[in-house]
Amino acid sequence: MSLALGQNPSYINRIENGKALPSMQGFFSICDYLKITPAEFFNDEVEQPGEIRALVEKLQKLPQEQLQLVEQITEQFLDK
């Protein structure tokens, strides 16, 4: 990941170990790499923010009747 961000190989390791902090631009680059927003980065209640956002974007394109079917299926998963 460090190299993909154009940094030295120890860049992410140093951040993870508390030895360095990314610049604001570095933080945004990390979020872009992870395909998440800065708000999603700090939301510890959601385990897969990028996937959830992508799913919501797809759901927004569905007509009402299909959206209701997806909701019914989702409810069945949550009830188990």
Rosetta blueprint (number, residue, H / E / L):
1 M L
2 S L
3 L L
4 A L
5 L L
6 G L
7 Q L
8 N L
9 P L
10 S L
11 Y H
12 I H
13 N H
14 R H
15 I H
16 E H
17 N L
18 G L
19 K L
20 A L
21 L L
22 P L
23 S L
24 M H
25 Q H
26 G H
27 F H
28 F H
29 S H
30 I H
31 C H
32 D H
33 Y H
34 L H
35 K L
36 I L
37 T L
38 P H
39 A H
40 E H
41 F H
42 F H
43 N L
44 D L
45 E L
46 V L
47 E L
48 Q L
49 P H
50 G H
51 E H
52 I H
53 R H
54 A H
55 L H
56 V H
57 E H
58 K H
59 L H
60 Q L
61 K L
62 L L
63 P L
64 Q H
65 E H
66 Q H
67 L H
68 Q H
69 L H
70 V H
71 E H
72 Q H
73 I H
74 T H
75 E H
76 Q H
77 F H
78 L H
79 D H
80 K L
